[in-house]
Amino acid sequence: MNAATTLGIVTMVIWILVSVELSKTSKKDNAQKENSNRKLIVLMFAGIVLTIAVVISFFQKL
């Protein structure tokens, strides 16, 4: 497995975690939503950065 494949798998896992966190957010009360929102922001930022890295890696291989 090369680095691009590993990076792609990690990116998919992060986006799955974002999806799971979004589905849990609607069921929580306000105190828990604030912590959930912070986690969601961090996960989305990591997902965006890694997605950009995967896209750049893909275009470099073309």
N, C-alpha and C positions, 0 to 999 in steps of 0.2 A: 504494500500500500504506500503510495507516495504522499507527499505533504498536501497536495491539492485535494486528494480524496479524503484524507483525515480532516482537513479544514471544512470540507463540504459536509461531512457527517456531524461534526461539532456544531456547525451552523444550523443544520436541520434539528438537532436536539434542542438548541436554544430556542428556535421558533416554536417547537412543540411545547416547551416549558412556558413560553409566552401565551400560547393558546390555552393551556391548562390554567394558568394564573388568571386569565381573563374570564374563564368560565367559573372560577371560584369566587371572583370579585363580587358578582351579583348576589351571592348568598351570604355575604358577611355584613356585620354592623359597621358603623362609622369608624370606630377606633381601629378595627382590624383592616378597614379599607385603606387607611393612610399608610400602614406598613406594607400592604399589598401593592399600593400604587408606587411606592419607592422601589420595591422589588421588580415591578413591572417596567419601570423606567430604566433600571439597570440592565435588565434582560433585553429590552428593546434596543438600547444603545449598543450592547454587545452583539446582538443579532444584526444590526445595521452595519456595524464596522466589519464583522466577519463576512457578511454578504458582499460588501464592496470588495473585500480581499479575494473572495472566490471569483467574482466577476473579472477582476483584474487578472487573476491567475489564468482564467479561462481564455481571455483575449490574448494574453502573452503566448499561449500555446498554439494559437491559430496561425 
